């Protein structure tokens, strides 16, 4: 049986919308990935990496709004410190489809 979360537990996870402003191939990563900078409005810009090379090119990601967790502690990934976790649906072949708002919204808006 799945464990049920309490509302207070869910509210501890700070999930926000941000716009990808910079993307480059993450050559140092073990698995194919991109390094990205995401603008979260008043929260500022955050660095991260994502293994999304199967479905996205760097050019297709610039300006795309994504959903990310912004209150995990920073995590060292190869030679960058990841400052957020971009969310996506993982397919059977491990390809990741990014979670995105279907209408453009303000950077930094909270998901909840």
C-alpha positions, 0 to 999 in steps of 0.5 A: 500500500502506498504511503499517504503524505500529509498536506504539511509534508507536501508544502515543505517541497518548494516547487516553482516555475522558471525560464531556461536562459542558458543551455550547454552540453554537459561534457563532464557528466557520466550520462548525456546531459545539459547544463542549464541556468533557469530564471526563477524571478525574485528567487534569482537564477539557479544552475542545474543539469538534466539528462534530457538530451533524448527529446530536447536540443539546446536551442529548443530549451532556451526560453522554455518554462519548466517546473523545478524543486528549488529547496533541495540542498545544492548537489555536486554533479561532476564539475557544477553545483546543482541548485534545483531539480527540474521535474519531468516524466520518465518514459520506459526508455528512460527519456525525460519529458519536462513538466511545463505550464501550458500557459506562460506564467511569471517566473518564480510562481509556486506550484501547489 
